Structure formats: C-alpha cells, structure tokens
Amino acid sequence: MKVLNFIVKKNFRNAFVVCLCAVQLLASCRKDERAVPKPMPVDEELKPFKDYKFSKEVLVFPDVVIGRLKSDGTYNKSSTIGWTHPSVKYFEKKWNNHQYWMAITPYPSGVNEYENPTIFCSDDGKSWKEPGGIDNPIEKAPPAPGYNSDVNLLFDNGKLYCFWRGMETVDPVNHKVINGRTLLYKSSVDGVHWSEKKVITTWNYLGIDLIAPAILKESNRYFCYGVCTGETTPGAYYTNYAIRRSEVSSFDDVKVDRDKGYQLVNIATRPWGENEEPWHIEVKKFREKWYMMVSTTYNNQYGNGGRLFFGFSNDGISFTFGAKPICPLTNCYKSSFELYENKKPGVSNIKLWRTSSSPWAVYFDEFSLEGYFDQSPV
C-alpha cells in the first residue's frame, strides 16, 4: 500500500509539472502572438499623390495578340507586344471567381489591326490572366482598313458589357462593311462566353466623333461620355476636342449627334494649358460624385505628349479639375481607375492602371488623393 501511495503521489507531481509547463508555454505563445504587429490597413500605408513615386514595373498580360484573318485561315501575328485602353471593373464580392475584370486592346508598335477587345481577370489588380475557356480577342479585326479601339466595361443586371468604337467594321446583320464609325458592344454572364456583337449607332468620319466612350448607369438612366472632334468654336478647356455626354433610358439609344442630346460637358478652367486638350477619358461614380480622368494631347494631334488629369462633378455635367496633372509623367494615354475609402473623412484612395504611349504599356499605381484638389496651379 505504501508503495502504491508513493507511485500515485509521484505521478500526480509529474502530471502537475507537465500541466504547469504547458500553461507557461501557452502563455509564452500568446505573449509572442500579441507582440507581432498587425499589418496596417492599406490606406494608412499609402502616400499622397505629391509624395508618391510612380511605378516603373510594366504589367504583363497573356500574349493573345492577333491581327487580321489571312487567306490561309490563320491570323497575322505581331513580333512585338504593346497594350492600351484599359477599362477595369472592380467587384467587392467576386464575380465569376475574380475580383477585377479588365477590357483592353493590344497595340504593338501602334498598329491598329491588333487593337481588338480583349478580356482579362485578376484577384489583386496586378497579376492578370485569361478567364478559363475564353476565346481572345472577343472581337476579331475587321478587313482592312477597318479597326477596333477604345474599349469600356459596364456591369448591369448580372451581365458584363464590353463596349468599343469601330471604324469600317462589319455589320453583324447584313455582313456588309459599315462606312464610317460605330459604337458596338458584346455581353457576357460569365466573362468567358460573349454574345454576338450589336451596333448601337453609326456616324460619319467628319465633324463629330465619340472617342474613348465611357458608359455608366445611374438611377436607371445611362450616360455615355466621349471626346468629340470638329468643334467649330474653341471653348474654355479645348481648341478642337471637347467632351460631350448623352443621357438615355437605354444605351441602345445613344446617338452621336449634337442635335440629339450629345451635350457639351463644362470645365471652368483649362488645367492642361492652352497647348493641350482632351483626347481620351474614363468616367466613374463614387460617393455620390462623378469622377473623370482625362488624358490629353497637343492641340489637333492624336494623343501626342499626353498627360493625366483628374476631376469631379456633383451633377455629371460641370466638372472641377485639379490644377496639376495627377501624374507628373508625359506620354500618358487612356488609363483606368477605381476609387475606395480612406480612413480620413472626405479622402479617397485611387487604384490607377496607367497607360504609356512610349512604350505602349500599362503600369499599376495606388496612392491617396489627399490634397490633390487643393493644390495651386503651376
């Protein structure tokens, strides 16, 4: 019995020591866990635009670049790579397994036969891939001298729409070449399978245009913004290329006609100066305001020497712009953006997919807009 009691007491002491060590070890682990600093929210790490160093890292996209159909049934291929006209749509809750969707056009060496609507997806806005099973580009090049350009994404009623601007494209109904320019679109419920293209409207080459169409929906109304050429009288912010907007009940009703609701957008100042004017745009709605990004061109040129400017509006028709470019670099081209909340009241952050025309490439930048609209002119 004494031996048995000794064994029990010894085992009890051993068990107590083991438990005590376990408690100390657990406490130690918890202490170490608390000592590890939690990562800062993204917006607390972001620099304001004036301190931000713009990225030099080119975004890489899958090589799906093809040109016109050849007589042997294959497509022209380019020996170089180039990209432009990104239009990015962010989904807070993933749509078809991805957070970001992009429409973009290849533009190797500035050759327009490769400038065809192409769709990519991403989960971080930086690494892009094709959605599995897609046939890119979703619209092939029309016969020479026709071409596609200027893509724009809209998500509406469960569908992703890709709009683009065409020149001498083929009519999907009668299969004849349309003499002039066109606004077209395709739609998809999964980002992979796309409908047949549909022509919204056509217009003549001279006197008016819809460059870089930006289409969005607000309160069951659709708004189509674009850069319009052939303005007969210089305005406050342009010499020849103004920004206009259509408001319609259905985007199928858009008309590129000054007498049919294609009204002039107002900008009180000319932040880009007397030698530049708008060339390409993107427009989005955020926090009950309308935001517009403008890439400029030298007067009566075609995107040469472009810079990026950013503005906002309370009504979507009268815009206020920052007094300086949002990016200090030149040779910028049509770019895309998404805005999101900063922890500071009234301050937004921007994710910017910035296009360069030298070389034709896209870069990703992310910074705070704090102070941008408070700056003084040069």
N, C-alpha and C positions, 0 to 999 in steps of 0.2 A: 504493500500500500504506500509506504514512504517513497519507494522508487517511482511508483505511478504518479504521486503528487509532484515529485521533483520534475518529472518529464512534462506534466501539464503546465507547471509554472514556467519552465524553460521555454516551452512552445509559445506560451502566452506572451512572454517577454520578447521573443523573436518576432511574433506577429505584430506586437506593439511597435517595435523598432521599424519594421518594414512599413507599417502604416504611417509612422511619423516621417520617414524618409519620403514616402510618396506624397504626403501633404506638402513637405518642404519643396520637393521637386515641382509639384503643380503650382505652388505659389511663385516659385522662381520663374517658371514658364510664363505665367500670367504677367509677372513683372516685366519680363523681356518683351512680351507681346505689346504691353502698354508703352514700352519705351520706343517701339518702332513708330516713326512719324507717319501719320496718314497722308496719302497724296493730296495735294492741294486741288481744289476744283479748277477745271480748265481755265475759266475766265480770270482767276486770280493770278495765273501764270502768264497771261497774255500781255504783251506790251502794247501801249497805244501806238497808233499809226505813225506818229512822228519819231518814235524810237525803234520801230520795227525794221529789221533787216530782211529785205525781200529775198525769197528763195532763189537759188541758182540750180536747184535739182529738177531736172525735166521729168515730168510724169511719163511713164511708159504704158503704152496701150498695145493690145494684141495686133499683130500685123495681118489685118484683114483687108488691105487696100487693093481694090481692083478698079480698072477703068472701063472703057467701052468694050462691048462684045465684038469679037473678031469673027471673020468669015469661017474660021475652023471650029467655032463653037466655044473657044476659050476667051478669057478676058485679058486685056492689057494689064501688065504689072509694072510697078514703079521700082526703080533701083534705090530710091531714097524714101525717107519717112518724114512726114510733116502732118500737123494737126491744127485745126482751128474751129471756131464757132461752138465751143462747149455750151451746153444748156443742162444744168444739174437740178434734179428734183430730190429733196431730202424727205424721208418718211420717218416720223418719230417712232411708229411701230412698223417693223419691216414689212415691205410689200414684196410678195413672192420671194421671200427669204433674204432680201437685201435692203439695206438702209438708204443707199444712194443709187440713183439711176441717172445716166447721162446719155444725151444725144450729142453727137459731134460729127464733124466732117474731116476726112483726111484731106491734106493739101500739100502733097510732096512737091517741093520746088515751085509751089504756086500754080500747079497745073490743074485746071478746073474739071477735067474729065474724071478725076478721082474724088471730087468733092461731093460725096454721096452720104445720105443719112445713115449713121452707124450707131448702134446701141451697146453700151457697156453698163456694168453694175459694180458696186463696191460696198464694203462694210465700214470703211474708215474715210472715204473720200480721197484716198491717196493711191491705193492699190486697186487697179481696175482690171476687169476680166469680162469675157462674154458670158451672158447667161447661157446655161447649157442647152444646146439644141437650136440656137438661133442661126439664121442664115444672114450674115452681114455682108455688105450693107443691106439694109432692109428695102432700099430702092436703088436699083442699078442705074448707071449713067444712060441718059438718052443718046440717040445718034448725034454725031457732030453736026452743027456746032453747039448743040444744046448742053446744058449742065444743071446740076442741082447746087443749092447753097443754103446757108443761114437757117439752121435747124432751131427748134424751140419745143420744149416739153410742157405739157399741161396734164394734170391728173384730174379727172372729173367723172363722178358716178361710177367708180370702180374700174375705170379704164385709163390707160396711159396713152396720151395722144402725142404724136410727133408731127409737128408742122414744119414745112420748109418752103423755100422760094425756088421756083424753077424758071429756066429760060429755054424756050423751044422744047418743052417736054412733050411726051406722047399722051394724048387724051385717052384715059382708060376705057371710055365708052366706044368711041369710033376708031380708036387706034391710029389717029392721024396726028401729025405734029401741030401743036398749038403755036401759032405765030405771035409771039410776044412773051410776056412774063406771066407767071401763075403763082397762086398760093395754094398749096396742097397739104394733105395730111393722111396719115395712117393711124390706126388704133390697135391696142392690144390689151387683153385681160391678164396676161402673164409676163409681158415683156419679151417673150420668145416668139410667139406666133402673131404675125401682124396682118391686118386686113388689107384688102386691095386699096390702092390709093384713091383719093377723091379730090377733085378740083373744087376749090371754094370760089375762086374768082380769077379772071384774067385781065390784063391791061396792056396798053401799048408801051413801046420802048421809050418814047419821048414825052417829056413834060411832067411826068409824075412817076412815083415809084413807092414800093414798100420794101425797104431794105431792112434786114435783121428783124423780122416780125417777132413781137413779144406778145403772147396771148395769155390772158388770165381771166378768172371768173370771180365776180364779187356780187353778192345779193342777187343771184340768178340772172345776172347780166354778164355779158362777155365784152372784154376790152382788148382791142388789137392795136398795139403801138408799132410804129415803124418810122424809119428815116425816109423822107420824101425829097426827091431831087426836083429840079426845074422850077424852084420858087422864083417868080418874076421880080419880086421886090425883096431886097435884103431885110432881115429882121434884127431884133435886139441881140440875138445869140447866134445868128447864122448869116452866111452870104448867099449860099445856094441850096444847102441841105438842111431842111427843117425837120422837126419831129412832129408827127401827127398821130391822132388816135381816133379809132372808130368805137362806138358803143352800140351793141346789137343784142337781141334776145337769143340769138343762136350764132355760133361762129361761122356757120354756113352762110350767113347773111352779110359777111364783111364785103365791102366794096372799096376799091382803091380809087376814090373819086371825091374831089374836093366839094362837089355839089351834093354828095350823098353821105354826109356825116363824117368824112375824113377830116377832122378838125385840127387846127393848129394847137400844139402844146406850148404853154407860155413858160419862159425862163427870163426872169427880170434882168439878169446880168449876163455877161459873156465871160465866164471864168477861164475859158481856154484862150482868150485873147482874140484880136482882130484877124490873125492869120490862120486860125483853125476853126473848124465847125464840126458838128456831129457826123459820125459815119456809121457806127453800129451801136445798138442799145440792148439792155435787158431790163425788164421791169418786174418787180415783185411787191406783194403786200405783206406788211409786218407791223404788228402793234397799231392797227387802225391807220397806218400811214402807207403811202405808196413810195417805193424807192426805185430809183433809176440809175443804172450805170451806163455811162457814155464813153465809148472810145472815139477819139477824134481823128480828123485828117486835115492836112493842109487844104486851104480853100480850093474847091473844084478839083481835088485829087481823089484818089481811090484808096484811102487808108494809110497813105504815106506819113511816117513820123508820128503815129498815133500816141495819145496819152489817155489815161483813165481818170474820169471824174465821176463823183457820186452826189446824188441829190435826193430830196424827199419832197412830198406833197401831201396836203391834207385832203385834197379833192381829186387827185389824179390828173389834173389838167394844168395847174400852176405849180411849178417846181422851184425850190431853192437849192442851190448847189454850193458845195464847199468852194472856198476861194482858190484853193490849190488842188492839184491832182491828188487822188487818193494813193497813187503810186508814183514815185519820183522818176521812174524809168520811161524811156521813149520806145517807139516801135511796138507799142501795145496794140492789141486788136480786140475783137469781140470776146468778152470774158463773161463768166457766170459767177453768181454769188448766192450765199444763204446767210441769213441773219439769225442770231439767237440771243437770249437774255444774258446780260452781265449782272453781277450781284449788286452793282451800284445802280440806284434808281435812275431811269431815263437813259441808261447807257447800253449800247448794243455791241456785240461782237460780230465779226464778219469772217466767213469762210469764203475765200476767193480762189476761183480757178482762172488764173490769169494767162492770157494768150500773148505770145510774142510773134511778131512777123519777121524777126531776124534773130534766130531761125524760127521756122514755123513750129512752135512747141507750146505746151501748156505746163504751168507751174502751179503749185498749191501754196497759198499763204493763209494765215489765220492770225488776227490781231483785234484789238479793241478800237472802236470808233470814238473813244473818249476824246473830246476836244476837236474833232475834225471840223465840225460846222462852226466852231468859234474862232478859227484861225483868220489871220489878216491876209489880204492879197499880197502878191509879191511886190 
